[in-house]
Amino acid sequence: MSTQPLRYLIIALTLALGVTGFIACSDSGGNSGGTGATITITAPGIVGPNAQSPVANNPPELTVTNVTVSDGSGATYTFQVATDQAFTSILRQATGIAQGSAQTSWTLGTALADGAYFWRAQAVAGGTTGPFSSVAQFLVSGGGGTGPGETQVVFDSLTDGTTLGERFGGTFTNQGWRINTNNDFLRYEVPSVTNGYVQWQNVGLTPRGANDASHMLMGMWDPSSGGFRQNPFRVHVQKLWNNPHNPPFMRFRWISQGREEEAGINFTNWDPGQVYLFRVDWGPAGGANRARVFLDGVEIMSLGYNRPYTPGTHFIELGIGERGESVIDAIYRNFSVVRR
């Protein structure tokens, strides 16, 4: 039976009874819920921190410029802090931060460990979530304040065209000091550090390296005790790759008073656009001596050593001069030495 007479009957009864708000159904789909305009929100602008030098305060305060909402309504903000630029490892997050006047800020609740961090923010208004800001970065390190019982020996940003060390080649860029040949290196002579750490940032690292000699990221030795290769206080961190090398592809060699120890890890997935934070840490630990290498705050290599590290003259080098195996295209910045 046709449904047309029934439909007309319903409409007629509705008009007769004075019923308002009647909605006729349709099978054609579509939005019948009104014609409200879509809200648009701009991305917050980064105010700071966004620098290659360490933050002055830990925990830091993150600040953005306020967004613009198309209907003029107020917004709340979400802040995210991660240990990687892709935000696959979000360390801290805050939502519902009330908008300030012209700018909005959020201070992390607790201090962060030494390391490189990345952060961003976005706004929410009227049930609409806006786009993220650009990704900013900050560094927490000895340059921004040391821990209890620690003394900063050196901090060298390497981003202002100068260095506190002795420079052998390389060029300064706005990102830091860049290695151009395998013979380029920076040398720092410091009072003997028997318990402490060395920390720096690298950018420009690639999986293979520019040539087969691009190996050495950092080294320490005692020139008063002989040449580097036979030195009884020789330390180095190597970055290698498959063919012609065998695993492990990152190697940590520690020689203290002539006794050699080694550790390694199979890591080659370097991204030249990523900022990496290295830290080489050594000294007494749990009744023994231990040396460790951290990458972006994560321990990647560790070894025990019986004989204390006591160089008479303490050279620390970024790249290693005597080896001629500095990593071409590597850029160094925010170098620090801390003694406990």
C-alpha positions as a printed Julia matrix, in Angstrom:
340×3 Matrix{Float64}:
   0.0    0.0    0.0
   1.27   3.49  -0.84
   2.49   5.59   2.09
   1.62   8.9    0.44
  -1.99   9.25   1.88
  -0.71   8.4    5.37
   1.99  11.06   5.14
  -0.5   13.72   4.06
  -2.86  12.7    6.89
  -0.07  13.18   9.51
   0.77  16.62   8.15
  -2.92  17.66   8.13
  -3.45  16.51  11.73
  -0.33  18.37  12.82
  -1.51  21.63  11.29
  -5.0   21.19  12.74
  -3.73  20.59  16.27
  -1.28  23.53  16.11
   1.78  21.34  16.85
   5.05  23.13  16.15
   8.58  21.84  15.69
   7.54  18.91  13.52
  10.48  17.49  11.55
   9.81  15.42   8.47
  12.1   12.39   8.14
  14.12  11.75   5.07
  16.35   8.9    3.89
  18.71  11.24   2.08
  21.03  11.79   5.06
  22.73  15.1    5.85
  22.86  17.37   8.9
  19.47  18.54  10.05
  20.63  19.85  13.37
  21.07  23.51  12.5
  23.53  25.76  10.69
  26.0   26.73  13.44
  29.4   27.94  12.2
  32.51  25.83  12.81
  34.93  27.25  15.4
  38.52  27.71  14.25
  41.52  28.12  16.55
  45.04  29.24  15.68
  48.16  27.53  17.01
  49.85  28.99  20.09
  53.15  30.78  19.48
  56.27  29.69  21.34
  57.65  32.31  23.73
  60.12  30.14  25.65
  62.14  28.34  26.61
  63.45  27.47  23.16
  67.23  27.68  23.31
  70.35  25.58  23.04
  71.68  26.74  26.41
  70.46  25.23  29.7
  67.41  26.63  31.45
  68.07  28.8   34.48
  65.28  27.24  36.56
  64.38  23.6   37.07
  61.47  22.91  36.83
  61.11  25.34  33.93
  58.16  27.56  33.06
  56.76  27.08  29.54
  55.1   30.09  27.89
  53.1   30.59  24.66
  51.27  33.49  23.09
  47.52  33.17  23.25
  45.51  31.75  20.38
  42.75  33.44  18.42
  39.32  31.76  18.49
  37.01  32.6   15.6
  33.93  33.17  17.78
  35.86  35.19  20.35
  35.42  32.68  23.17
  38.07  31.93  25.77
  40.38  28.93  25.57
  42.2   26.52  27.83
  45.59  25.02  27.01
  47.34  21.67  26.94
  51.12  21.46  27.38
  53.22  18.39  26.56
  56.88  17.67  27.39
  58.67  14.75  25.72
  62.14  13.3   25.43
  61.89  13.02  21.63
  60.91  15.42  18.87
  58.16  13.12  17.6
  56.46  13.01  21.05
  56.36   9.23  21.11
  57.58   9.4   24.71
  55.58  12.08  26.54
  57.09  12.68  29.97
  54.77  15.36  31.38
  51.38  16.71  30.29
  48.96  19.29  31.67
  45.44  20.03  30.39
  42.86  22.7   31.18
  45.42  25.45  31.83
  43.49  28.73  32.02
  44.34  31.36  29.46
  46.36  34.32  30.68
  46.48  37.87  29.43
  48.21  37.85  26.0
  50.36  34.89  27.09
  49.72  31.61  28.91
  52.27  29.77  31.04
  52.63  26.46  32.79
  55.37  25.48  35.25
  56.21  21.79  35.58
  55.42  20.49  39.03
  58.77  18.82  39.78
  62.35  19.14  38.62
  63.62  17.2   35.6
  66.72  15.07  35.34
  69.58  16.31  33.19
  68.71  15.89  29.54
  67.3   17.41  26.35
  63.54  17.96  26.31
  60.97  19.0   23.71
  57.62  20.69  24.31
  54.55  22.02  22.55
  51.08  23.36  23.35
  47.58  23.53  21.88
  44.3   25.23  22.83
  40.72  24.02  23.29
  37.63  26.24  22.94
  33.95  25.45  22.55
  34.63  21.73  22.29
  37.09  22.28  19.42
  40.78  21.36  19.75
  43.19  23.57  17.87
  46.51  22.68  16.22
  49.75  22.22  18.13
  52.35  24.93  18.29
  55.72  24.35  16.71
  58.05  22.09  18.72
  60.41  23.91  21.09
  63.32  22.53  23.08
  65.17  23.14  26.31
  68.14  21.62  28.08
  68.56  20.73  31.72
  72.22  20.26  32.62
  75.04  21.34  34.89
  75.08  24.58  32.93
  71.73  25.43  34.48
  72.66  24.4   38.0
  74.39  21.38  39.47
  73.11  18.88  41.97
  74.05  18.6   45.67
  77.77  18.07  46.15
  78.57  18.93  42.51
  80.8   21.68  41.11
  80.71  22.82  37.52
  84.22  22.92  36.1
  83.41  24.0   32.53
  80.35  25.08  30.61
  80.86  26.0   26.95
  77.77  26.7   24.82
  79.74  26.71  21.5
  76.84  28.63  19.9
  78.29  32.14  20.15
  81.27  31.65  17.83
  83.76  31.11  20.66
  85.05  28.27  22.82
  86.71  27.95  26.22
  88.74  25.05  24.86
  91.59  24.87  22.37
  90.22  24.61  18.84
  91.86  22.56  16.12
  89.86  23.17  12.94
  86.12  22.95  12.51
  83.77  25.9   12.08
  81.25  27.65  14.28
  77.61  27.69  13.19
  74.48  29.03  14.87
  73.83  25.46  16.05
  77.28  24.93  17.53
  80.81  23.9   16.53
  80.93  21.7   13.41
  83.52  19.09  12.41
  84.61  19.4    8.78
  87.49  16.89   8.62
  88.52  13.8   10.57
  91.34  15.84  12.13
  89.14  18.55  13.68
  88.7   18.53  17.45
  88.26  20.65  20.57
  90.5   20.1   23.59
  89.74  21.1   27.17
  92.35  20.82  29.9
  90.67  20.59  33.3
  91.82  19.88  36.85
  91.83  16.12  37.34
  88.25  14.87  37.71
  88.24  11.53  39.5
  84.48  11.54  40.14
  82.09  13.43  37.87
  80.69  13.61  34.37
  81.07  15.14  30.92
  77.98  16.16  28.98
  77.35  17.58  25.5
  74.77  17.78  22.72
  75.2   16.54  19.16
  73.21  17.22  16.01
  74.05  16.07  12.48
  74.74  12.41  13.33
  73.97   9.97  10.5
  73.77   6.15  10.58
  76.96   5.53   8.63
  79.06   8.66   8.85
  80.69  10.73   6.11
  83.57   8.26   5.64
  85.12   5.15   7.17
  87.2    7.22   9.61
  84.26   9.06  11.21
  84.22   7.23  14.55
  85.2    9.2   17.62
  82.65  11.33  19.45
  84.59  12.06  22.63
  87.76  11.08  24.46
  89.78  11.67  27.64
  93.45  11.0   28.39
  96.55  12.11  30.32
  99.26  13.61  28.07
 101.77  13.48  30.93
 101.55   9.66  30.82
 102.29   9.11  27.1
 100.53   9.23  23.75
  96.83   8.66  23.32
  96.91   5.15  21.87
  99.05   3.75  24.68
  97.72   6.01  27.42
  96.98   4.43  30.82
  94.06   6.86  31.29
  92.41   6.56  27.88
  88.63   6.84  27.5
  86.59   7.13  24.33
  83.06   6.82  22.95
  82.89   5.44  19.4
  80.03   5.55  16.9
  80.36   2.8   14.25
  78.23   1.03  11.61
  77.98  -2.34   9.89
  80.43  -3.21   7.09
  83.31  -2.95   7.66
  82.7   -2.99  11.43
  81.38  -5.75  13.63
  78.92  -5.19  16.46
  78.63  -3.58  18.92
  78.24  -0.41  16.9
  78.57   1.96  19.85
  81.6    1.26  22.0
  82.74   2.64  25.31
  86.39   2.02  26.17
  87.64   2.81  29.66
  91.32   2.49  30.66
  92.15   3.5   34.22
  95.71   3.08  35.48
  96.39   0.77  32.53
  93.47  -1.63  33.1
  91.03  -1.74  30.2
  87.27  -2.31  30.32
  84.73  -2.12  27.48
  80.99  -1.91  26.98
  78.86  -1.65  23.86
  75.4   -1.43  22.34
  74.06  -2.08  18.83
  72.59   1.28  17.9
  72.89   2.84  14.43
  69.53   4.54  13.89
  70.83   8.11  14.0
  68.71  10.99  12.7
  70.79  13.97  11.5
  67.98  16.38  12.38
  67.62  15.2   15.96
  69.38  16.71  18.97
  71.12  14.06  21.08
  72.34  14.57  24.63
  75.34  12.47  25.71
  76.65  12.09  29.22
  79.73  10.11  30.32
  79.62   9.59  34.08
  82.23   7.96  36.34
  83.19   7.52  39.99
  82.49   5.44  43.1
  79.14   3.63  43.11
  77.95   1.05  45.63
  81.37   0.28  47.07
  83.02   0.0   43.64
  83.78   2.24  40.65
  81.44   2.51  37.68
  81.51   4.38  34.37
  78.31   4.87  32.35
  77.16   6.44  29.1
  73.72   8.03  28.86
  71.92   8.99  25.65
  69.03  11.44  26.14
  68.92  10.54  29.81
  68.8    6.76  29.26
  71.75   4.6   30.33
  73.0    2.76  27.23
  76.42   1.46  28.35
  77.91   0.68  31.73
  81.06  -0.95  33.09
  82.85  -1.44  36.39
  86.5   -0.54  36.92
  88.75  -1.46  39.83
  91.44   1.21  39.62
  90.4    4.82  40.27
  90.6    7.24  37.37
  93.33   9.7   38.45
  94.96  11.42  35.45
  97.78  13.83  36.37
  96.86  16.11  33.45
  93.28  15.74  32.31
  92.52  16.31  28.61
  88.9   16.01  27.43
  88.33  16.16  23.68
  85.34  16.41  21.36
  86.62  14.45  18.42
  90.09  13.05  19.09
  93.15  14.69  17.59
  95.64  11.81  17.7
  93.25   9.34  16.1
  92.2   11.45  13.12
  88.75   9.84  13.42
  86.47  12.72  14.36
  82.91  12.44  13.06
  82.56  14.69  10.0
  79.36  16.82   9.98
  78.77  16.31  13.71
  77.87  19.55  15.5
  78.64  19.96  19.22
  77.13  22.37  21.71
  76.42  22.85  25.42
  79.54  21.06  26.63
  79.95  20.78  30.4
  82.25  19.12  32.91
  81.05  18.57  36.47
  82.99  17.29  39.47
  81.49  15.58  42.49
